[in-house]
Amino acid sequence: MRNKTTLFTLLILGILFYSCTGSNKEILPIPSTSPSEAQLKQIERKYGMFIHFGINTFHDQEWTDGSKPASSYAPTAIDADQWVKTAKDSGMKYVILITKHHDGFCLWDSKYTEYDIANSGNTTDVVEAVAKACEKYDIGLGLYYSLWDRNRNAEVENVELDSSYNSYMIQQLNELMDITQKHTNIVEFWFDGGWLKENNRWPINDIYQTIKSREPDCQVGVNWTIGLPENPDFHPVLPADQKEGYPIRYFPSDFRLGDPYLPIDNDPKLFSHNGEEYYMPWESTVCISKRWFYNTQDSVYKPIDELVEMYKVATSQDNILILNCPPNREGKIRDEDIEILAELRKRLDISI
């Protein structure tokens, strides 16, 4: 009996030790000259919708400065079902929702700020509404989150504020996953605004650990991903200037971004960090009209022929295309977007 008790005790101690040490293990991309299993899933998704919606929607501006009152965000409705169904009907495999843009306004009720939908003209949790719609239509959910926050962290030159703001971001990312994981998995996190600070001032590794510990297959990307050999934090390095072996500016991350540019012919895929090579596909994010956010003056759309060619260029080398279709102040995707996307699907012969 004593021996059994001793063995049992050792077993429990072993499990506890494994749990403690395992949970502290850093999660990093594996150096490789070919795509990982999760990257292959992203490449297979191939085509998706960017959904720019937020306080900017109500001010005819692309970037507001974080001072617009939360009450000015006042959609008459939030038809997330229509947004996601439009993407599904267009042959897209996922959507990427703006959860917080550079203005800092949050499309969910965050415990860590009052600059959110809870204090606005419409308190609908947009993040949860879109997550529910993605579950309903069996389509992937991606989330955009701006590192730059002009409401919370406007004094970007003040290094002493980094620690508290970095903690704020991690807390919010966990909130977003708490909301969405009740309904669906997150396939992609899209980060923006990093160029306002030196790359080492952003907690990219902490962000990566936070996401991957809860969503292992989620692909993480930071806008303007690649630097120059002589200056890994150089901004911007356009797709035409990227070469194999160039340094990864924001490591760890899984894919490359640089909106609104398309990849070049012979798009390089191997990039470096600490002497190791990492495979990184390119994701193109482009507006279907001229603006990212709904704007009353935005009425000129890209011609179908141009969109067809764009799709072919953006997806021909194991890369991905995301078309931005901004909902209006009534919380609906515009009729013109829906018509163009339907015609584009037919021209490209994409099955649903």
RASUL-V365909 format. One line per field, one symbol per residue. ss: DSSP state (H for helix, E for strand, C for the rest). phi: phi as a letter, one per 30 degrees, with the letter a starting at -180 (. if undefined). psi: psi as a letter, one per 40 degrees, with the letter a starting at -180 (. if undefined). A space follows every 10 residues. Layout:
ss->???
phi->???
psi->???
This chain:
ss->CHHHHHHHHH HHHHHHHHHH HHHCCCCCCC CCCCCCHHHH HHHHHCEEEE ECCCHHHHCC CCCCCCCCCH HHCCCCCCCH HHHHHHHHHC CCCEEEEEEE CCCCCECCCC CCCCCEHHHC CCCCCHHHHH HHHHHHHCCE EEEEEECCCC CCCCCCCCHH HHHHHHHHHH HHHHHHHHHH CCCCCEEEEE EECHHHCCHH HCCHHHHHHH HHCCCCCCEE EEECCECECC ECCCCCCCHH HCCCCCEECC CCCCEEECCC CCCCCCCCCE EEECCEEEEC CEEEEEECCC CCCCCCCCCC CCCHHHHHHH HHHHHCCCCE EEEECCCCCC CCCCHHHHHH HHHHHHHHCC CC
phi->.ddddddddd dddddddddd dddcddcbdc eacbdddddd dddddibacd bdalddecbh bdbdcicdde dddbddabcd ededdddddd idcabbcdca cddidcdbdd dcacdaddcc dacedddddd ddddddchbd ccbcbdddbd dcbddddddd deeddddedd ddddeededd ddbadccacc cbidddbded dcddddddde dddcbecddc bbeidccced aecdbccded cdbejddddc cdacacbadc dcdcdhedbc bbahiccbdb dccdbbddcc cdcebdccbc cddeeddddd edddcdbhcb cbcdbddcdc ibddededdd ddddedddhd dc
psi->dddddddddd dddddddddd dddehhhiih hieiiidddd ddddddhahh ghhadddeef idhieeehid eehgidiggd ddddddddde eieiihhhdh adeehhfigh eeiegaddfa ehehhddddd ddddddefii hihhhhdhhe ddfdgdegde eddddddddd dddddddddd eediihehhh iiedediide eifddddddd ddddgdehhh ihhgdiaide geeihihidd ehiheiihdg hiidiiigif iiiiifhieh iihfeihhhh ihhhhihdbd idihheegeh ihiddddddd ddddeeffai hhhhghiaee fihidddddd dddddddefh i.
